[in-house]
Amino acid sequence: MAVGYVLINVKPGSELEVYDAIKALDMVEDATLLFGDYDLLVKMTADSMSSIAAAVVENIRSISGVIDTKTLAGAEL
């Protein structure tokens, strides 16, 4: 099981709409609104990291209001 964390910047004023759209995605385990350098932190799980990367590109980045994303891969030790 792959785990990815996505840090997201959104257009000011669209935080709740983006949050609601992201929470509805299948791979999303959790989403948290943030204060600071990023607006949202999203935890995603899938069979592979490539599936998470594809979901970020195809689903998250296409949400109206999303400006930028940064995806971090969870380490398996």
C-alpha positions as CSV (number, residue, x, y, z in Angstrom):
1,M,0.0,0.0,0.0
2,A,1.4,3.4,-1.0
3,V,0.7,6.5,1.0
4,G,1.1,10.1,-0.3
5,Y,0.7,13.4,1.3
6,V,-0.3,16.3,-0.9
7,L,0.3,19.9,0.1
8,I,-2.1,22.3,-1.8
9,N,-2.3,26.0,-2.3
10,V,-5.7,27.4,-3.4
11,K,-7.1,30.6,-4.7
12,P,-8.1,32.8,-1.7
13,G,-11.7,32.3,-0.8
14,S,-12.0,28.9,-2.4
15,E,-10.6,26.8,0.5
16,L,-13.9,25.2,1.5
17,E,-15.0,24.4,-2.0
18,V,-11.7,22.8,-2.8
19,Y,-11.7,20.9,0.6
20,D,-15.2,19.5,-0.1
21,A,-14.2,18.4,-3.7
22,I,-11.1,16.7,-2.4
23,K,-12.8,14.9,0.4
24,A,-15.1,13.3,-2.2
25,L,-12.2,11.6,-4.0
26,D,-11.9,7.8,-3.6
27,M,-8.2,7.7,-2.6
28,V,-8.4,10.5,0.0
29,E,-8.1,9.1,3.5
30,D,-8.0,12.5,5.2
31,A,-7.9,16.2,4.4
32,T,-7.1,19.1,6.7
33,L,-7.4,22.8,6.2
34,L,-4.1,24.6,7.3
35,F,-2.8,28.0,8.2
36,G,0.6,28.8,6.9
37,D,2.5,28.2,3.7
38,Y,-0.1,25.7,2.4
39,D,-3.9,25.7,2.5
40,L,-4.6,22.0,2.6
41,L,-2.9,18.8,3.6
42,V,-4.3,15.6,2.0
43,K,-3.5,12.0,2.8
44,M,-4.0,9.6,0.0
45,T,-3.6,5.8,-0.2
46,A,-3.5,3.5,-3.2
47,D,-1.8,0.3,-4.5
48,S,1.1,2.3,-5.9
49,M,2.6,5.7,-5.8
50,S,2.0,6.1,-9.5
51,S,-1.7,5.8,-8.9
52,I,-1.5,8.6,-6.4
53,A,0.5,10.7,-8.7
54,A,-2.0,10.1,-11.5
55,A,-4.9,11.1,-9.2
56,V,-3.2,14.3,-8.2
57,V,-2.6,15.3,-11.8
58,E,-6.0,14.2,-13.2
59,N,-8.3,14.9,-10.2
60,I,-6.8,17.3,-7.7
61,R,-5.1,19.7,-10.1
62,S,-8.2,20.0,-12.2
63,I,-10.3,21.3,-9.3
64,S,-11.3,24.9,-9.8
65,G,-9.3,27.0,-7.3
66,V,-6.3,24.8,-7.0
67,I,-3.2,26.8,-7.7
68,D,-0.3,24.5,-6.8
69,T,0.4,21.0,-5.4
70,K,3.4,19.3,-3.8
71,T,3.2,15.5,-3.4
72,L,5.3,13.7,-0.7
73,A,5.7,9.9,-0.9
74,G,5.4,8.0,2.4
75,A,8.5,5.9,3.1
76,E,8.2,2.1,3.7
77,L,11.0,1.0,5.9
